[in-house]
Amino acid sequence: MARTQKITQYQVNQWKNTLEQMLEEGNFRQDGRPLSPAGIAERKREIAMLRGLTTLRVGQVVDLDTVQPIDEQAKEG
């Protein structure tokens, strides 16, 4: 059985705010120093993950292991 969770408005807002902040900072840390190449690669992975998360809707049920929406009709059938 997959671990599931229903998406809340608070989560969606937090993901969007974090994504906006990371895009604003670009390749720099919060203190203004440039990130290392490894730091830049990590930031790009986090941004890609956040972009995926922000496509989820409030009230949608997701599998916590894959962060993929779960089709409610498939469970009922």
N, C-alpha and C positions, 0 to 999 in steps of 0.2 A: 504493500500500500504506500503510495507516494505521500510525502509530507505536503500538505496544502495550506494555503492561507488566502483569505479574501483581502484584496487590496483596499487600503483606506485612503481617504483624501489627504491625510497628514503625510503618508508615505509618498504619494505622487508629488505633493508640494515640495517635500524635502529633496526628492530626486531632481526635480526641475531647478531648484535653487542651487544645489550642488553642481549640476551641469553648467548652469550659467556662470557660476563662480570660476569653475575650472577653465571654461572657454575664455573668460576675461583675463585670467592669469597667464594663459598661453603656456610658454615653456619656462615660466619663472615660478619661484616659490612665493609664499605669502610675504616674505620679507624682501622680495625684489631680486634675490640672487638667482642666477640661471640654474636650471636643472641639469643634471648630468645626462649623458645619452641614455643610460638605464632609466633614469627618472622620467625622461621624455617618453620612452617606450611604455613605462608603467602608466603614465598620465593618459597616453593614447588608448591603452586597454581599458582604463577606468571610464574614459569618455565614451568609448564604444559601448561598454556595459550600461552606462547611464542612459545613453540614447535608446537602447533596447528597453530599459525599464520604463522610460517615459512614454512608451507606446502602450503600456498597460493602462486599463481603465479602472476607475474606482468601482468596487463591487465585484470585479473579475476575480475568479478563483485561479490561483497559479500553483504549480508544482514548485516547491522551494528548492529542489535539487537541480532542476533544469531551468527554472525561472520562465517556464512556458505556460501559457494559459491552458486550463483544462476545460475541455468541451463538456458542458453540463449535460447535453443530450446524450452523449456517449455513455455516461454513467447511468442514466435513467433507463436506457434501452436494454 
